[in-house]
Amino acid sequence: MKHSDSLHHEVDIMKHTFNVKGMHCKSCELVIKEALEDTNGVEKAEVSLKKGTAHVYFNEETVDEAQLKASIIKEGYTID
């Protein structure tokens, strides 16, 4: 996936899927989605309680998978 940033050059947007444990309701989905999307470099997050997943689209020049994982763990969830 390509995305043009504010300087009009293209950056690669990476996608990573985390298997998240500890979600119990729709509110859990929202907490994780907001935590991820508040992380600098994240373009979009899609969280599914039913599937137990968080799909994250991010700029790998700004943020890495370890930081994304930390954003989820900080909210009280675990990564499988």
C-alpha positions as CSV (number, residue, x, y, z in Angstrom):
1,M,0.0,0.0,0.0
2,K,1.3,3.4,-0.9
3,H,0.4,6.7,0.8
4,S,1.4,10.3,0.0
5,D,2.5,12.2,3.0
6,S,2.3,15.9,3.6
7,L,5.6,16.4,1.6
8,H,4.0,14.6,-1.4
9,H,6.4,11.7,-1.5
10,E,5.3,8.2,-1.3
11,V,5.8,6.1,1.8
12,D,5.2,2.4,2.1
13,I,2.4,1.6,4.5
14,M,2.9,-1.8,6.1
15,K,0.2,-4.1,7.6
16,H,0.6,-6.3,10.6
17,T,-1.9,-8.5,12.3
18,F,-1.8,-9.1,16.0
19,N,-3.7,-11.9,17.8
20,V,-5.1,-10.1,20.9
21,K,-6.1,-11.9,24.1
22,G,-8.3,-10.4,26.8
23,M,-11.0,-8.6,24.7
24,H,-14.5,-9.2,26.1
25,C,-16.7,-6.6,24.5
26,K,-17.1,-3.9,21.8
27,S,-15.6,-1.4,24.3
28,C,-12.4,-3.4,24.3
29,E,-12.2,-3.1,20.5
30,L,-12.6,0.6,20.7
31,V,-9.9,1.0,23.4
32,I,-7.4,-1.0,21.3
33,K,-8.3,0.8,18.1
34,E,-7.9,4.2,19.7
35,A,-4.6,3.3,21.4
36,L,-3.2,2.1,18.1
37,E,-4.5,5.1,16.1
38,D,-3.1,7.5,18.7
39,T,0.4,6.0,18.0
40,N,2.5,8.2,15.8
41,G,2.9,6.5,12.4
42,V,-0.3,4.5,12.4
43,E,-2.6,5.2,9.5
44,K,-5.5,2.9,10.5
45,A,-6.4,0.1,12.9
46,E,-9.1,-2.5,12.5
47,V,-9.9,-4.5,15.6
48,S,-12.2,-7.5,15.8
49,L,-13.5,-8.9,19.1
50,K,-15.0,-11.9,17.2
51,K,-11.7,-12.8,15.5
52,G,-9.4,-11.6,18.3
53,T,-7.3,-9.6,15.9
54,A,-6.0,-6.2,15.4
55,H,-4.9,-5.3,11.8
56,V,-2.6,-2.2,11.9
57,Y,-1.6,-0.2,8.9
58,F,1.5,1.9,9.7
59,N,4.5,3.7,8.3
60,E,7.5,1.6,9.2
61,E,9.8,4.6,9.0
62,T,7.9,6.1,12.0
63,V,6.9,3.2,14.2
64,D,7.8,-0.5,14.4
65,E,5.9,-3.6,15.4
66,A,7.3,-3.6,18.9
67,Q,5.9,-0.1,19.6
68,L,2.5,-1.2,18.3
69,K,2.6,-4.3,20.5
70,A,3.5,-2.1,23.5
71,S,0.5,0.2,22.7
72,I,-1.8,-2.8,23.0
73,I,-0.2,-4.3,26.1
74,K,-0.2,-0.9,27.8
75,E,-4.0,-1.0,27.7
76,G,-4.1,-4.4,29.6
77,Y,-4.3,-6.9,26.7
78,T,-1.9,-9.6,25.7
79,I,-0.5,-10.6,22.3
80,D,-0.6,-14.3,21.4
